Amino acid sequence: MQNRETMLSNALIATSIPPSKPLISDIYTAIHTRIGPRHTPTAIMIFSSDYILQFPNAKSRDVVYSLGTLQGDGFTLTLQPWTTNYRSLTVHWNTKVTIQVKGIPPHAWHPHTLTPLLASHCDIETYHFNDENGICTINAFTSSIQQIPQQIYLGLPHQTNEGRVIHTYPINFETTAYTNHEDTSNTTSSSSTGMYYHNYSNCTYSLCPSNTFYLPDI
């Protein structure tokens, strides 16, 4: 995702003034007509009702942006720089919580399982897997304790002789306010529990639909 953000740092958002809805080829033609081929976008993508114009460098982006609007045959586009909060809903995650995660099956007992389960609800800071009781303890930032669901489902795909199947497992969350502030390093012990927490910043994940979250074959 970081690579995509870097590429889009030289992008513009083009919004069509209704009722016109130009083709992507029409936008290329309009840019060529106004400023020539030198500052042509490397790609034009449709996102929702807008267009994202991706340029090879900041200079080309700025030249097109300086036009203010982009006019073509029967259409007008307003222009603005692309940012990561484009068409997003901003929610402040300033509440630190502790989450007890129960129900992760043994073959998915891995940090990579955590983000597909919780990425939409909180920002995981640290985690600890307890092999004895099967509970994973997470410290995270969220908007409120109520933001964390009590239960979701984890889906794991498997190949059988009859075909491909999905095994789903109910995952339960018990969320409380965070009170211990001694877990800020990679392997910091919580004095109240004697547990060692691990930093979660380098874990990767896959995106999943609805409230069932699917991981690739394990």
N, CA, C and O of each residue as an XYZ file, in Angstrom:
872
protein
N       0.829     -1.201      0.000
C       0.000      0.000      0.000
C       0.865      1.254      0.000
O       0.485      2.266     -0.588
N       2.025      1.198      0.653
C       2.897      2.356      0.700
C       3.351      2.747     -0.696
O       3.447      3.935     -1.004
N       3.634      1.754     -1.557
C       4.045      2.046     -2.927
C       2.938      2.753     -3.695
O       3.204      3.678     -4.462
N       1.702      2.323     -3.491
C       0.583      2.970     -4.165
C       0.428      4.413     -3.699
O       0.139      5.293     -4.509
N       0.612      4.664     -2.421
C       0.512      6.028     -1.907
C       1.584      6.913     -2.527
O       1.324      8.069     -2.860
N       2.791      6.370     -2.684
C       3.877      7.138     -3.292
C       3.542      7.500     -4.730
O       3.765      8.632     -5.159
N       3.009      6.543     -5.470
C       2.625      6.809     -6.858
C       1.522      7.856     -6.942
O       1.556      8.736     -7.803
N       0.551      7.758     -6.050
C      -0.590      8.668     -6.092
C      -0.275     10.051     -5.536
O      -1.104     10.956     -5.632
N       0.902     10.227     -4.958
C       1.273     11.553     -4.459
C       1.354     12.564     -5.599
O       1.305     13.771     -5.363
N       1.480     12.077     -6.832
C       1.497     12.952     -8.006
C       0.181     12.886     -8.778
O       0.161     13.072     -9.995
N      -0.899     12.625     -8.081
C      -2.195     12.463     -8.745
C      -3.124     13.639     -8.469
O      -2.977     14.357     -7.480
N      -4.082     13.814     -9.374
C      -5.148     14.794     -9.213
C      -6.491     14.079     -9.220
O      -6.654     13.042     -9.864
N      -7.439     14.639     -8.503
C      -8.819     14.164     -8.541
C      -9.589     15.080     -9.483
O      -9.624     16.294     -9.286
N     -10.195     14.506    -10.487
C     -10.982     15.269    -11.453
C     -12.457     14.923    -11.274
O     -12.856     13.764    -11.393
N     -13.251     15.938    -10.987
C     -14.682     15.749    -10.750
C     -15.475     16.389    -11.876
O     -15.310     17.572    -12.174
N     -16.331     15.600    -12.494
C     -17.119     16.095    -13.620
C     -18.307     16.909    -13.129
O     -19.008     16.505    -12.202
N     -18.526     18.054    -13.757
C     -19.693     18.875    -13.445
C     -20.897     18.279    -14.172
O     -20.887     18.181    -15.399
N     -21.947     17.876    -13.424
C     -23.112     17.228    -14.049
C     -23.726     18.125    -15.121
O     -23.607     19.348    -15.049
N     -24.384     17.521    -16.116
C     -24.656     16.077    -16.239
C     -23.614     15.324    -17.054
O     -23.800     14.143    -17.348
N     -22.523     15.985    -17.423
C     -21.558     15.345    -18.315
C     -20.813     14.211    -17.611
O     -20.596     14.260    -16.400
N     -20.433     13.212    -18.363
C     -19.659     12.073    -17.860
C     -18.723     11.619    -18.980
O     -19.058     10.708    -19.736
N     -17.548     12.252    -19.088
C     -16.671     11.960    -20.222
C     -16.036     10.577    -20.138
O     -15.907      9.999    -19.059
N     -15.646     10.064    -21.290
C     -14.849      8.851    -21.343
C     -13.412      9.181    -20.965
O     -12.980     10.328    -21.074
N     -12.674      8.167    -20.522
C     -11.266      8.386    -20.179
C     -10.499      8.900    -21.395
O      -9.634      9.767    -21.265
N     -10.810      8.373    -22.562
C     -10.138      8.836    -23.786
C     -10.414     10.317    -24.046
O      -9.560     11.021    -24.584
N     -11.609     10.795    -23.664
C     -11.936     12.213    -23.830
C     -11.058     13.088    -22.938
O     -10.685     14.196    -23.320
N     -10.733     12.583    -21.751
C      -9.893     13.356    -20.826
C      -8.475     13.458    -21.365
O      -7.867     14.527    -21.313
N      -7.944     12.354    -21.881
C      -6.619     12.408    -22.512
C      -6.604     13.425    -23.648
O      -5.664     14.209    -23.778
N      -7.645     13.407    -24.463
C      -7.724     14.337    -25.589
C      -7.763     15.783    -25.113
O      -7.125     16.653    -25.706
N      -8.510     16.038    -24.045
C      -8.608     17.405    -23.518
C      -7.259     17.902    -23.015
O      -6.909     19.064    -23.224
N      -6.497     17.031    -22.353
C      -5.175     17.430    -21.851
C      -4.233     17.700    -23.012
O      -3.489     18.680    -22.991
N      -4.257     16.837    -24.029
C      -3.409     17.059    -25.200
C      -3.751     18.377    -25.878
O      -2.860     19.098    -26.327
N      -5.039     18.693    -25.952
C      -5.478     19.915    -26.620
C      -5.046     21.156    -25.850
O      -4.642     22.152    -26.450
N      -5.130     21.099    -24.524
C      -4.818     22.280    -23.699
C      -3.324     22.509    -23.543
O      -2.862     23.644    -23.660
N      -2.553     21.449    -23.279
C      -1.137     21.649    -22.942
C      -0.186     20.740    -23.706
O       1.023     20.790    -23.477
N      -0.694     19.920    -24.598
C       0.173     19.050    -25.374
C       0.455     17.735    -24.668
O       0.017     17.536    -23.535
N       1.187     16.828    -25.327
C       1.399     15.481    -24.788
C       2.459     15.397    -23.695
O       2.583     14.356    -23.051
N       3.214     16.447    -23.470
C       4.349     16.372    -22.543
C       3.918     16.040    -21.126
O       4.630     15.339    -20.408
N       2.759     16.538    -20.719
C       2.303     16.341    -19.335
C       1.090     15.409    -19.271
O       0.186     15.601    -18.457
N       1.088     14.413    -20.132
C       0.000     13.433    -20.151
C       0.053     12.541    -18.914
O       1.143     12.130    -18.517
N      -1.069     12.232    -18.299
C      -1.072     11.289    -17.163
C      -0.586      9.906    -17.604
O      -0.811      9.490    -18.741
N       0.074      9.212    -16.698
C       0.478      7.831    -16.978
C      -0.706      6.888    -16.871
O      -0.692      5.804    -17.455
N      -1.730      7.291    -16.130
C      -2.935      6.472    -15.990
C      -4.086      7.363    -15.550
O      -3.886      8.350    -14.843
N      -5.285      7.007    -15.972
C      -6.513      7.651    -15.509
C      -7.447      6.555    -15.034
O      -7.777      5.640    -15.788
N      -7.872      6.650    -13.787
C      -8.715      5.625    -13.178
C     -10.030      6.241    -12.723
O     -10.073      7.402    -12.314
N     -11.084      5.468    -12.796
C     -12.383      5.905    -12.284
C     -12.532      5.419    -10.854
O     -12.336      4.238    -10.567
N     -12.877      6.326     -9.966
C     -13.168      5.963     -8.580
C     -14.445      6.665     -8.175
O     -14.503      7.894     -8.129
N     -15.477      5.875     -7.879
C     -16.796      6.411     -7.589
C     -17.242      7.248     -8.790
O     -17.252      6.749     -9.916
N     -17.605      8.492     -8.570
C     -18.046      9.340     -9.681
C     -16.923     10.231    -10.202
O     -17.149     11.055    -11.088
N     -15.725     10.075     -9.665
C     -14.594     10.922    -10.029
C     -13.580     10.163    -10.881
O     -13.704      8.962    -11.123
N     -12.582     10.908    -11.321
C     -11.450     10.336    -12.052
C     -10.175     10.655    -11.278
O     -10.034     11.747    -10.728
N      -9.264      9.716    -11.238
C      -7.960      9.949    -10.637
C      -6.939      9.998    -11.760
O      -6.747      9.021    -12.484
N      -6.288     11.140    -11.898
C      -5.287     11.346    -12.936
C      -3.908     11.189    -12.310
O      -3.488     12.018    -11.502
N      -3.211     10.132    -12.679
C      -1.899      9.857    -12.097
C      -0.813     10.323    -13.052
O      -0.795      9.936    -14.221
N       0.103     11.167    -12.544
C       1.150     11.755    -13.373
C       2.513     11.171    -13.015
O       2.702     10.673    -11.906
N       3.469     11.229    -13.952
C       4.788     10.647    -13.685
C       5.618     11.450    -12.696
O       6.559     10.923    -12.103
N       5.278     12.721    -12.513
C       6.059     13.566    -11.611
C       5.204     14.738    -11.147
O       4.125     14.998    -11.680
N       5.721     15.436    -10.137
C       4.977     16.552     -9.551
C       4.836     17.723    -10.525
O       3.837     18.441    -10.492
N       5.835     17.915    -11.390
C       5.775     19.034    -12.330
C       4.591     18.894    -13.275
O       3.844     19.850    -13.485
N       4.417     17.703    -13.848
C       3.293     17.495    -14.761
C       1.964     17.657    -14.039
O       1.016     18.231    -14.576
N       1.906     17.143    -12.818
C       0.683     17.309    -12.022
C       0.370     18.783    -11.821
O      -0.772     19.209    -11.995
N       1.385     19.563    -11.454
C       1.167     20.974    -11.147
C       0.779     21.774    -12.392
O      -0.009     22.716    -12.310
N       1.334     21.396    -13.537
C       0.985     22.094    -14.777
C      -0.497     21.910    -15.088
O      -1.188     22.870    -15.429
N      -0.982     20.679    -14.971
C      -2.399     20.423    -15.235
C      -3.269     21.069    -14.157
O      -4.326     21.623    -14.460
N      -2.826     20.998    -12.903
C      -3.602     21.574    -11.800
C      -3.741     23.089    -11.956
O      -4.755     23.670    -11.569
N      -2.720     23.718    -12.522
C      -2.748     25.177    -12.686
C      -3.845     25.629    -13.646
O      -4.189     26.811    -13.681
N      -4.394     24.697    -14.423
C      -5.496     25.049    -15.323
C      -6.761     25.415    -14.549
O      -7.617     26.135    -15.061
N      -6.877     24.923    -13.328
C      -8.068     25.189    -12.519
C      -9.196     24.235    -12.853
O      -9.686     23.514    -11.985
N      -9.603     24.231    -14.096
C     -10.592     23.272    -14.603
C     -10.080     22.720    -15.924
O      -9.291     23.357    -16.623
N     -10.542     21.536    -16.243
C     -10.166     20.908    -17.511
C     -11.424     20.791    -18.361
O     -12.368     20.083    -18.010
N     -11.416     21.496    -19.480
C     -12.586     21.518    -20.347
C     -12.324     20.697    -21.601
O     -11.251     20.767    -22.200
N     -13.327     19.922    -21.982
C     -13.242     19.119    -23.195
C     -14.511     19.243    -23.999
O     -15.299     20.168    -23.799
N     -14.708     18.313    -24.905
C     -15.874     18.345    -25.783
C     -17.126     17.958    -25.002
O     -17.434     16.777    -24.846
N     -17.841     18.968    -24.515
C     -19.095     18.725    -23.812
C     -18.952     18.413    -22.336
O     -19.903     17.931    -21.721
N     -17.793     18.672    -21.748
C     -17.634     18.398    -20.313
C     -16.637     19.363    -19.686
O     -15.784     19.941    -20.359
N     -16.774     19.515    -18.379
C     -15.842     20.304    -17.577
C     -15.509     19.522    -16.314
O     -16.402     19.010    -15.639
N     -14.220     19.433    -15.998
C     -13.760     18.743    -14.797
C     -13.110     19.735    -13.850
O     -12.255     20.517    -14.266
N     -13.499     19.713    -12.590
C     -12.776     20.467    -11.572
C     -11.622     19.608    -11.068
O     -11.711     18.380    -11.080
N     -10.542     20.245    -10.627
C      -9.322     19.533    -10.252
C      -8.927     19.838     -8.817
O      -9.069     20.968     -8.351
N      -8.438     18.837     -8.129
C      -7.881     19.013     -6.789
C      -6.827     17.940     -6.554
O      -6.915     16.859     -7.137
N      -5.823     18.216     -5.704
C      -4.784     17.218     -5.434
C      -5.366     16.006     -4.711
O      -6.274     16.133     -3.890
N      -4.834     14.846     -5.027
C      -5.235     13.621     -4.329
C      -4.553     13.562     -2.970
O      -3.381     13.920     -2.848
N      -5.283     13.110     -1.937
C      -4.722     12.864     -0.611
C      -5.263     11.538     -0.099
O      -6.233     11.006     -0.638
N      -4.638     11.010      0.935
C      -5.062      9.712      1.465
C      -6.443      9.761      2.102
O      -7.084      8.721      2.254
N      -6.915     10.944      2.477
C      -8.250     11.024      3.084
C      -9.347     11.302      2.057
O     -10.483     11.597      2.428
N      -9.015     11.212      0.782
C      -9.998     11.427     -0.279
C     -11.136     10.417     -0.151
O     -10.905      9.208     -0.144
N     -12.358     10.920     -0.051
C     -13.594     10.127      0.083
C     -13.563      9.178      1.287
O     -14.184      8.116      1.258
N     -12.859      9.554      2.314
C     -12.824      8.719      3.518
C     -13.650      9.363      4.628
O     -13.919     10.564      4.603
N     -14.040      8.556      5.586
C     -14.682      9.035      6.802
C     -13.629      9.019      7.898
O     -13.123      7.957      8.260
N     -13.299     10.184      8.427
C     -12.243     10.285      9.428
C     -12.801     10.011     10.817
O     -13.746     10.664     11.261
N     -12.208      9.039     11.495
C     -12.589      8.687     12.860
C     -11.332      8.737     13.717
O     -10.312      8.147     13.361
N     -11.400      9.435     14.836
C     -10.242      9.562     15.718
C     -10.173      8.366     16.664
O     -11.098      8.114     17.436
N      -9.072      7.640     16.593
C      -8.847      6.483     17.463
C      -7.912      6.900     18.597
O      -6.707      6.657     18.532
N      -8.456      7.514     19.613
C      -7.663      8.010     20.737
C      -7.889      7.239     22.027
O      -7.272      7.541     23.048
N      -8.773      6.242     21.990
C      -9.075      5.456     23.185
C      -8.264      4.172     23.165
O      -8.377      3.378     22.232
N      -7.450      3.965     24.189
C      -6.645      2.745     24.247
C      -7.400      1.678     25.029
O      -7.915      1.925     26.119
N      -7.451      0.484     24.441
C      -8.212     -0.611     25.040
C      -7.369     -1.876     25.074
O      -6.363     -1.999     24.376
N      -7.806     -2.806     25.902
C      -7.244     -4.154     25.935
C      -8.331     -5.120     25.488
O      -9.455     -5.079     25.987
N      -7.987     -5.982     24.551
C      -8.955     -6.914     23.969
C      -8.495     -8.341     24.219
O      -7.371     -8.707     23.874
N      -9.356     -9.137     24.816
C      -9.111    -10.567     24.966
C      -9.776    -11.273     23.781
O     -10.998    -11.230     23.635
N      -8.977    -11.916     22.946
C      -9.483    -12.592     21.752
C      -9.549    -14.091     22.027
O      -8.543    -14.721     22.353
N     -10.737    -14.645     21.891
C     -10.936    -16.065     22.176
C     -11.549    -16.758     20.958
O     -12.436    -16.214     20.300
N     -11.068    -17.950     20.673
C     -11.657    -18.746     19.606
C     -10.802    -18.913     18.373
O     -11.218    -19.590     17.433
N      -9.599    -18.312     18.338
C      -8.723    -18.512     17.183
C      -8.279    -19.970     17.157
O      -7.707    -20.444     18.138
N      -8.526    -20.699     16.063
C      -8.146    -22.114     16.023
C      -6.628    -22.278     16.044
O      -5.909    -21.379     15.608
N      -6.131    -23.405     16.540
C      -4.679    -23.594     16.690
C      -3.896    -23.415     15.394
O      -2.780    -22.897     15.422
N      -4.456    -23.832     14.256
C      -3.711    -23.723     13.004
C      -3.703    -22.299     12.445
O      -3.024    -22.033     11.454
N      -4.447    -21.383     13.067
C      -4.404    -19.969     12.689
C      -3.828    -19.122     13.820
O      -3.992    -17.902     13.835
N      -3.155    -19.771     14.761
C      -2.584    -19.119     15.949
C      -1.335    -18.364     15.524
O      -0.216    -18.833     15.734
N      -1.531    -17.182     14.920
C      -0.422    -16.433     14.334
C      -0.801    -14.951     14.289
O      -1.975    -14.620     14.125
N       0.187    -14.053     14.435
C      -0.126    -12.615     14.399
C      -0.829    -12.163     13.123
O      -1.627    -11.227     13.165
N      -0.549    -12.814     11.982
C      -1.175    -12.393     10.729
C      -2.686    -12.575     10.746
O      -3.388    -11.994      9.918
N      -3.192    -13.368     11.670
C      -4.635    -13.563     11.773
C      -5.328    -12.348     12.378
O      -6.520    -12.147     12.146
N      -4.611    -11.540     13.143
C      -5.247    -10.504     13.949
C      -5.781     -9.330     13.134
O      -6.894     -8.866     13.384
N      -5.022     -8.850     12.182
C      -5.453     -7.655     11.470
C      -6.705     -7.869     10.640
O      -7.578     -7.002     10.663
N      -6.855     -8.985      9.894
C      -8.136     -9.173      9.202
C      -9.330     -9.158     10.143
O     -10.429     -8.776      9.743
N      -9.125     -9.568     11.384
C     -10.224     -9.582     12.344
C     -10.547     -8.194     12.882
O     -11.711     -7.885     13.137
N      -9.523     -7.348     13.058
C      -9.720     -6.117     13.825
C      -9.375     -4.827     13.089
O      -9.579     -3.745     13.640
N      -8.863     -4.903     11.869
C      -8.376     -3.703     11.192
C      -9.437     -2.623     11.039
O      -9.112     -1.436     11.082
N     -10.696     -3.007     10.862
C     -11.760     -2.017     10.679
C     -12.232     -1.409     11.990
O     -13.011     -0.456     11.991
N     -11.766     -1.953     13.097
C     -12.281     -1.536     14.401
C     -11.239     -0.855     15.283
O     -11.595     -0.076     16.167
N      -9.954     -1.140     15.056
C      -8.935     -0.562     15.930
C      -7.570     -0.653     15.264
O      -7.397     -1.327     14.249
N      -6.613      0.038     15.856
C      -5.219     -0.015     15.411
C      -4.437     -0.810     16.449
O      -4.205     -0.332     17.559
N      -4.032     -2.023     16.085
C      -3.343     -2.898     17.033
C      -1.947     -2.362     17.310
O      -1.189     -2.073     16.384
N      -1.614     -2.233     18.584
C      -0.291     -1.756     18.980
C       0.605     -2.915     19.408
O       1.724     -3.057     18.916
N       0.107     -3.745     20.329
C       0.877     -4.889     20.803
C      -0.046     -6.088     20.966
O      -1.266     -5.943     21.032
N       0.555     -7.283     21.030
C      -0.230     -8.502     21.195
C       0.560     -9.513     22.016
O       1.784     -9.436     22.119
N      -0.167    -10.461     22.598
C       0.452    -11.576     23.320
C      -0.417    -12.811     23.157
O      -1.604    -12.785     23.482
N       0.173    -13.899     22.653
C      -0.517    -15.178     22.545
C      -0.189    -16.029     23.767
O       0.979    -16.285     24.061
N      -1.224    -16.463     24.471
C      -1.056    -17.359     25.616
C      -1.380    -18.775     25.159
O      -2.544    -19.118     24.953
N      -0.344    -19.594     25.001
C      -0.544    -20.951     24.498
C      -1.279    -21.838     25.493
O      -1.867    -22.846     25.101
N      -1.256    -21.480     26.770
C      -1.873    -22.335     27.782
C      -3.393    -22.211     27.795
O      -4.102    -23.215     27.870
N      -3.890    -20.983     27.721
C      -5.348    -20.814     27.792
C      -5.988    -20.489     26.443
O      -7.210    -20.363     26.360
N      -5.183    -20.350     25.381
C      -5.732    -20.102     24.054
C      -6.293    -18.713     23.857
O      -7.122    -18.499     22.973
N      -5.850    -17.757     24.675
C      -6.343    -16.382     24.578
C      -5.233    -15.483     24.047
O      -4.088    -15.568     24.490
N      -5.580    -14.628     23.102
C      -4.649    -13.614     22.622
C      -5.062    -12.270     23.218
O      -6.207    -11.844     23.069
N      -4.128    -11.608     23.890
C      -4.395    -10.309     24.506
C      -3.797     -9.218     23.631
O      -2.612     -9.250     23.298
N      -4.623     -8.264     23.270
C      -4.221     -7.186     22.370
C      -4.395     -5.841     23.069
O      -5.387     -5.620     23.763
N      -3.433     -4.950     22.885
C      -3.577     -3.555     23.275
C      -3.694     -2.741     21.990
O      -2.882     -2.890     21.077
N      -4.699     -1.887     21.924
C      -4.991     -1.201     20.667
C      -5.623      0.158     20.925
O      -6.076      0.453     22.030
N      -5.644      0.984     19.870
C      -6.327      2.269     19.900
C      -7.593      2.179     19.055
O      -7.582      1.616     17.961
N      -8.686      2.741     19.575
C      -9.957      2.737     18.865
C     -10.727      3.998     19.229
O     -10.255      4.805     20.030
N     -11.907      4.172     18.649
C     -12.698      5.367     18.951
C     -13.415      5.247     20.288
O     -13.597      6.244     20.986
N     -13.823      4.030     20.649
C     -14.481      3.786     21.928
C     -14.510      2.288     22.171
O     -14.319      1.503     21.243
N     -14.746      1.890     23.402
C     -14.842      0.465     23.713
C     -15.966     -0.172     22.908
O     -15.849     -1.319     22.477
N     -17.050      0.561     22.704
C     -18.204      0.025     21.983
C     -17.901     -0.234     20.506
O     -18.649     -0.947     19.837
N     -16.813      0.338     19.997
C     -16.450      0.140     18.599
C     -16.012     -1.296     18.319
O     -16.117     -1.759     17.183
N     -15.527     -2.004     19.332
C     -15.052     -3.373     19.148
C     -16.238     -4.327     19.242
O     -16.928     -4.330     20.262
N     -16.501     -5.137     18.218
C     -17.640     -6.066     18.282
C     -17.393     -7.160     19.308
O     -16.252     -7.421     19.688
N     -18.451     -7.788     19.748
C     -18.311     -8.894     20.690
C     -17.993    -10.203     19.986
O     -17.369    -11.085     20.575
N     -18.414    -10.340     18.730
C     -18.141    -11.579     18.000
C     -18.122    -11.330     16.496
O     -18.948    -10.586     15.966
N     -17.174    -11.958     15.821
C     -17.152    -12.010     14.364
C     -16.741    -13.426     13.974
O     -16.530    -14.275     14.840
N     -16.628    -13.678     12.674
C     -16.294    -15.022     12.210
C     -15.026    -14.997     11.358
O     -14.833    -14.106     10.531
N     -14.182    -15.977     11.574
C     -12.954    -16.146     10.803
C     -13.147    -17.302      9.833
O     -13.525    -18.401     10.239
N     -12.888    -17.057      8.544
C     -13.029    -18.101      7.538
C     -11.682    -18.561      7.026
O     -10.859    -17.742      6.619
N     -11.445    -19.875      7.041
C     -10.198    -20.454      6.549
C     -10.517    -21.409      5.396
O     -11.266    -22.368      5.583
N      -9.958    -21.159      4.207
C     -10.251    -22.025      3.062
C      -9.452    -23.323      3.115
O      -8.304    -23.341      3.560
N     -10.068    -24.399      2.660
C      -9.411    -25.704      2.596
C      -9.814    -26.414      1.313
O     -10.946    -26.292      0.845
N      -8.873    -27.153      0.757
C      -9.142    -27.949     -0.429
C      -9.398    -29.393     -0.014
O      -8.573    -29.995      0.674
N     -10.532    -29.954     -0.426
C     -10.872    -31.338     -0.125
C     -11.069    -32.098     -1.430
O     -11.018    -31.515     -2.513
N     -11.293    -33.396     -1.318
C     -11.547    -34.207     -2.508
C     -12.824    -33.775     -3.224
O     -12.954    -33.947     -4.436
N     -13.765    -33.212     -2.465
C     -15.033    -32.763     -3.042
C     -14.952    -31.348     -3.612
O     -15.874    -30.903     -4.296
N     -13.866    -30.646     -3.338
C     -13.735    -29.275     -3.810
C     -13.230    -28.358     -2.712
O     -12.709    -28.814     -1.694
N     -13.391    -27.068     -2.928
C     -12.892    -26.070     -1.981
C     -13.998    -25.702     -1.001
O     -15.133    -25.439     -1.400
N     -13.657    -25.687      0.289
C     -14.630    -25.352      1.327
C     -14.040    -24.282      2.236
O     -12.826    -24.085      2.285
N     -14.919    -23.602      2.948
C     -14.514    -22.601      3.929
C     -14.949    -23.076      5.306
O     -16.127    -23.355      5.532
N     -14.001    -23.164      6.217
C     -14.315    -23.454      7.611
C     -14.399    -22.122      8.356
O     -13.438    -21.354      8.366
N     -15.541    -21.851      8.975
C     -15.703    -20.599      9.714
C     -15.694    -20.872     11.212
O     -16.243    -21.867     11.685
N     -15.058    -19.968     11.944
C     -14.904    -20.120     13.389
C     -15.404    -18.856     14.081
O     -15.007    -17.758     13.688
N     -16.255    -18.968     15.092
C     -16.673    -17.784     15.851
C     -15.517    -17.280     16.706
O     -14.901    -18.043     17.451
N     -15.233    -15.993     16.591
C     -14.170    -15.358     17.371
C     -14.817    -14.354     18.313
O     -15.556    -13.475     17.870
N     -14.547    -14.477     19.600
C     -15.149    -13.602     20.608
C     -14.134    -12.589     21.126
O     -12.963    -12.908     21.333
N     -14.609    -11.358     21.331
C     -13.782    -10.282     21.855
C     -14.349     -9.795     23.186
O     -15.546     -9.527     23.299
N     -13.491     -9.683     24.178
C     -13.849     -9.051     25.449
C     -12.969     -7.818     25.599
O     -11.755     -7.931     25.769
N     -13.583     -6.640     25.535
C     -12.841     -5.387     25.489
C     -13.020     -4.597     26.773
O     -14.135     -4.439     27.270
N     -11.906     -4.102     27.306
C     -11.918     -3.270     28.512
C     -11.009     -2.067     28.295
O     -10.201     -2.045     27.366
N     -11.149     -1.074     29.156
C     -10.259      0.083     29.098
C      -8.844     -0.347     29.452
O      -8.645     -1.188     30.328
N      -7.872      0.226     28.777
C      -6.465     -0.088     29.031
C      -5.962      0.729     30.220
O      -6.215      1.931     30.303
N      -5.258      0.081     31.130
C      -4.777      0.783     32.319
C      -3.278      0.677     32.515
O      -2.700      1.543     33.170
N      -2.610     -0.355     31.973
C      -1.174     -0.531     32.172
C      -0.423      0.126     31.028
O      -0.726     -0.138     29.864
N       0.551      0.978     31.331
C       1.261      1.733     30.306
C       2.721      1.307     30.209
O       3.594      2.145     29.978
N       2.995      0.032     30.380
C       4.378     -0.423     30.376
C       4.679     -1.370     29.221
O       5.570     -2.210     29.347
N       3.980     -1.267     28.121
C       4.165     -2.223     27.031
C       4.532     -1.537     25.728
O       4.020     -1.909     24.672
N       5.418     -0.534     25.781
C       5.682      0.272     24.605
C       6.814     -0.250     23.736
O       6.959      0.235     22.614
N       7.616     -1.195     24.171
C       8.701     -1.711     23.344
C       8.309     -3.038     22.725
O       7.214     -3.545     22.968
N       9.211     -3.603     21.919
C       8.891     -4.826     21.186
C       8.573     -5.993     22.096
O       7.678     -6.780     21.786
N       9.275     -6.131     23.210
C       9.038     -7.257     24.117
C       8.995     -6.739     25.539
O       9.887     -7.022     26.339
N       7.970     -5.991     25.850
C       7.835     -5.379     27.159
C       6.912     -6.199     28.043
O       5.843     -6.621     27.603
N       7.313     -6.426     29.279
C       6.493     -7.201     30.195
C       5.462     -6.322     30.864
O       5.773     -5.217     31.308
N       4.232     -6.810     30.939
C       3.197     -6.134     31.703
C       3.318     -6.586     33.149
O       3.179     -7.773     33.443
N       3.575     -5.651     34.049
C       3.845     -6.017     35.435
C       2.648     -6.669     36.104
O       2.817     -7.454     37.036
N       1.432     -6.358     35.643
C       0.251     -6.905     36.297
C      -0.055     -8.329     35.851
O      -0.728     -9.071     36.566
N       0.435     -8.717     34.673
C       0.118    -10.040     34.148
C       1.333    -10.936     33.988
O       1.195    -12.155     33.892
N       2.531    -10.342     33.957
C       3.725    -11.120     33.710
C       3.856    -11.555     32.266
O       4.693    -12.405     31.962
N       3.055    -10.999     31.360
C       3.076    -11.398     29.964
C       3.992    -10.481     29.169
O       4.173     -9.315     29.518
N       4.562    -11.011     28.109
C       5.374    -10.219     27.206
C       4.578     -9.889     25.951
O       4.024    -10.773     25.297
N       4.533     -8.604     25.629
C       3.802     -8.147     24.457
C       4.777     -7.905     23.308
O       5.936     -7.555     23.528
N       4.299     -8.094     22.090
C       5.119     -7.902     20.906
C       4.521     -6.800     20.044
O       3.303     -6.698     19.898
N       5.402     -5.973     19.474
C       4.948     -4.898     18.608
C       4.312     -5.465     17.352
O       4.790     -6.455     16.797
N       3.223     -4.832     16.901
C       2.458     -5.377     15.787
C       2.671     -4.618     14.485
O       1.999     -4.918     13.498
N       3.575     -3.651     14.442
C       3.635     -2.727     13.311
C       4.057     -3.374     12.006
O       3.766     -2.826     10.943
N       4.735     -4.524     12.038
C       5.248     -5.116     10.805
C       4.399     -6.259     10.269
O       4.785     -6.898      9.291
N       3.253     -6.534     10.884
C       2.425     -7.651     10.441
C       1.637     -7.266      9.192
O       1.244     -6.111      9.027
N       1.410     -8.242      8.318
C       0.646     -8.012      7.099
C      -0.679     -8.744      7.180
O      -0.885     -9.583      8.057
N      -1.580     -8.420      6.254
C      -2.915     -8.993      6.339
C      -3.590     -8.999      4.985
O      -3.094     -8.415      4.022
N      -4.739     -9.674      4.923
C      -5.572     -9.674      3.724
C      -6.913     -9.043      4.055
O      -7.407     -9.175      5.175
N      -7.505     -8.356      3.080
C      -8.781     -7.693      3.295
C      -9.927     -8.650      3.006
O      -9.817     -9.498      2.120
N     -11.024     -8.526      3.743
C     -12.101     -9.502      3.661
C     -13.463     -8.811      3.738
O     -13.568     -7.730      4.317
N     -14.512     -9.417      3.162
C     -15.834     -8.796      3.142
C     -16.659     -9.095      4.378
O     -16.361    -10.014      5.141
N     -17.719     -8.285      4.560
C     -18.746     -8.537      5.571
C     -18.122     -8.712      6.950
O     -17.094     -8.106      7.252
N     -18.759     -9.560      7.807
C     -18.205     -9.804      9.136
C     -17.582    -11.188      9.222
O     -17.309    -11.679     10.317
N     -17.353    -11.824      8.065
C     -16.578    -13.057      8.019
C     -15.263    -12.741      7.335
O     -15.255    -12.174      6.242
N     -14.153    -13.099      7.961
C     -12.844    -12.711      7.488
C     -12.077    -13.942      7.053
O     -11.970    -14.918      7.796
N     -11.540    -13.888      5.833
C     -10.933    -15.059      5.233
C      -9.420    -14.895      5.151
O      -8.914    -13.845      4.756
N      -8.716    -15.941      5.526
C      -7.272    -15.976      5.381
C      -6.911    -16.953      4.278
O      -7.665    -17.893      4.028
N      -5.756    -16.758      3.596
C      -5.311    -17.737      2.619
C      -4.953    -19.053      3.296
O      -4.889    -19.133      4.523
N      -4.721    -20.076      2.494
C      -4.396    -21.388      3.050
C      -3.230    -21.298      4.010
O      -2.226    -20.649      3.718
N      -3.359    -21.943      5.149
C      -2.319    -21.932      6.179
C      -1.591    -23.268      6.167
O      -0.672    -23.477      6.958
